[in-house]
Amino acid sequence: MKELVESLEIKRVIAEVDNLRNGNDTFYLWSNQIGVEGAKAIAESIKVNKTITYLNLHLEDKITKEIQEYIQRNVNISKGYNPQAEELKIQGNILSNKGEHGKAIEKYNEAITIIKNPLYITNKTNAEKQQAELLAKQQKQEELQFNKLLLAVQNDKLEDAKILIQHSNITNA
């Protein structure tokens, strides 16, 4: 009879472990005596399950510490935090503040690939807007320079035209 009870408990633990592997976010084993092997199986399941955020086994050993580390990782993920993504966001912010919007956008994209945090998306959108505004401003300045050059040529002010060419981005085509 004892063997039957143990067998049923093992089967129930295996079923719970399979549920974890399939993405369940809650796992209850209150007052179960799963032992070290059961805890190891749970640890392996939680490695692949990124949704479970709470588990209390009432065990005190190295295996439960490992399990709790995976649980904390899942809590961080559920809150939208990832250290690597956060570092990429910070790098993007620094680049954006320097006016290097294209590089900043790349960093934000990398962060978003890791975790779709709304702040990263907002920062990327702002960098894209700033980049577009900067390009539009540069284009207007170039058009103004070109118009000044045309006006100087039309009015036979060749010296002025030469000076404009020297101080502009206009090159021989």
C-alpha positions as CSV (number, residue, x, y, z in Angstrom):
1,M,0.0,0.0,0.0
2,K,2.9,2.4,0.9
3,E,4.4,1.7,-2.5
4,L,1.1,2.5,-4.3
5,V,0.8,5.9,-2.4
6,E,4.4,6.7,-3.2
7,S,3.8,5.8,-6.9
8,L,0.7,8.0,-7.0
9,E,2.6,10.9,-5.4
10,I,5.4,10.6,-8.0
11,K,2.9,10.5,-10.8
12,R,1.2,13.6,-9.5
13,V,4.5,15.4,-9.2
14,I,5.4,14.4,-12.7
15,A,2.1,15.7,-14.0
16,E,2.7,19.0,-12.1
17,V,6.2,19.2,-13.6
18,D,4.8,18.6,-17.1
19,N,2.3,21.4,-16.5
20,L,5.2,23.7,-15.7
21,R,7.0,22.7,-18.9
22,N,3.8,23.7,-20.8
23,G,3.8,27.2,-19.4
24,N,1.6,27.2,-16.3
25,D,2.2,30.1,-14.0
26,T,1.3,28.6,-10.7
27,F,2.6,25.4,-9.0
28,Y,1.3,24.2,-5.7
29,L,3.0,21.4,-3.8
30,W,2.1,22.4,-0.3
31,S,3.1,19.8,2.3
32,N,4.2,17.2,-0.3
33,Q,7.3,15.2,0.3
34,I,8.9,15.3,-3.1
35,G,12.4,15.0,-1.9
36,V,15.6,16.0,-3.7
37,E,14.9,14.2,-7.0
38,G,11.4,15.8,-7.2
39,A,13.0,19.2,-6.5
40,K,15.6,18.6,-9.2
41,A,12.8,17.7,-11.7
42,I,11.0,20.9,-10.8
43,A,14.2,23.0,-11.2
44,E,14.6,21.5,-14.7
45,S,11.0,22.4,-15.6
46,I,11.3,26.0,-14.3
47,K,14.4,26.5,-16.4
48,V,12.2,26.3,-19.5
49,N,9.1,27.8,-18.0
50,K,9.3,31.6,-18.0
51,T,5.9,32.4,-16.5
52,I,5.8,30.8,-13.0
53,T,6.4,33.5,-10.4
54,Y,5.8,31.8,-7.0
55,L,6.7,28.3,-5.6
56,N,6.9,27.3,-2.0
57,L,8.2,23.8,-1.4
58,H,9.2,24.1,2.3
59,L,12.6,22.6,1.5
60,E,15.9,24.1,2.6
61,D,18.8,23.1,0.4
62,K,20.8,24.0,-2.7
63,I,18.2,22.8,-5.1
64,T,15.5,25.0,-3.7
65,K,17.9,27.9,-3.9
66,E,18.4,27.3,-7.6
67,I,14.6,27.0,-8.0
68,Q,14.1,30.3,-6.3
69,E,16.6,32.0,-8.5
70,Y,14.7,30.9,-11.6
71,I,11.5,32.1,-10.0
72,Q,13.1,35.5,-9.3
73,R,14.1,35.6,-13.0
74,N,10.5,35.0,-14.0
75,V,9.3,37.7,-11.6
76,N,11.8,40.1,-13.2
77,I,10.6,39.1,-16.7
78,S,7.0,39.5,-15.7
79,K,7.8,43.0,-14.5
80,G,9.5,43.9,-17.8
81,Y,13.1,44.0,-16.4
82,N,16.1,42.4,-17.9
83,P,19.6,43.7,-17.0
84,Q,21.0,43.2,-20.5
85,A,18.1,45.0,-22.1
86,E,18.3,47.8,-19.5
87,E,22.0,48.3,-20.3
88,L,21.2,48.5,-24.0
89,K,18.5,51.1,-23.2
90,I,21.0,53.2,-21.2
91,Q,23.5,53.0,-24.1
92,G,20.8,54.1,-26.4
93,N,20.0,57.1,-24.2
94,I,23.6,58.2,-24.1
95,L,23.9,57.9,-27.9
96,S,20.6,59.8,-28.4
97,N,21.8,62.6,-26.1
98,K,24.9,62.9,-28.2
99,G,22.7,63.3,-31.3
100,E,23.7,59.8,-32.6
101,H,20.1,58.8,-33.2
102,G,20.8,56.0,-35.7
103,K,23.1,54.2,-33.3
104,A,20.6,54.9,-30.4
105,I,17.8,53.3,-32.5
106,E,19.9,50.2,-33.0
107,K,20.5,49.9,-29.2
108,Y,16.8,50.3,-28.5
109,N,16.0,47.7,-31.1
110,E,18.4,45.2,-29.5
111,A,16.7,45.9,-26.1
112,I,13.2,45.4,-27.6
113,T,14.3,42.1,-29.1
114,I,15.2,40.9,-25.6
115,I,12.0,42.3,-23.9
116,K,9.2,44.4,-25.3
117,N,9.3,47.0,-22.5
118,P,7.1,50.0,-23.4
119,L,9.8,52.4,-22.3
120,Y,12.2,51.0,-24.8
121,I,9.7,51.4,-27.5
122,T,8.9,55.0,-26.5
123,N,12.7,55.8,-26.4
124,K,13.1,54.3,-29.9
125,T,10.1,56.3,-31.2
126,N,11.5,59.5,-29.8
127,A,15.0,58.8,-31.3
128,E,13.3,58.2,-34.7
129,K,11.5,61.5,-34.5
130,Q,14.6,63.4,-33.5
131,Q,16.5,61.7,-36.3
132,A,13.8,62.7,-38.8
133,E,13.7,66.3,-37.5
134,L,17.5,66.5,-37.8
135,L,17.5,65.2,-41.3
136,A,14.7,67.6,-42.3
137,K,16.7,70.5,-40.8
138,Q,19.9,69.4,-42.7
139,Q,18.0,69.1,-45.9
140,K,16.5,72.6,-45.5
141,Q,20.0,74.1,-44.8
142,E,21.3,72.4,-47.9
143,E,18.5,73.7,-50.0
144,L,19.0,77.2,-48.7
145,Q,22.8,77.0,-49.5
146,F,22.0,75.8,-53.0
147,N,19.5,78.6,-53.5
148,K,22.0,81.1,-52.4
149,L,24.5,79.6,-54.8
150,L,22.0,79.8,-57.7
151,L,21.2,83.4,-56.8
152,A,24.9,84.4,-56.7
153,V,25.5,82.7,-60.1
154,Q,22.4,84.4,-61.6
155,N,23.6,87.8,-60.4
156,D,27.2,87.2,-61.7
157,K,28.6,87.2,-58.2
158,L,31.1,84.5,-58.9
159,E,33.3,85.3,-56.0
160,D,30.3,84.8,-53.7
161,A,29.4,81.6,-55.5
162,K,33.0,80.3,-55.0
163,I,32.8,81.1,-51.2
164,L,29.5,79.4,-50.9
165,I,30.8,76.3,-52.6
166,Q,33.9,76.2,-50.3
167,H,31.7,76.5,-47.2
168,S,29.1,73.9,-48.3
169,N,28.7,70.2,-48.9
170,I,28.4,70.8,-52.6
171,T,30.9,68.8,-54.6
172,N,31.7,68.3,-58.3
173,A,29.3,65.8,-59.8
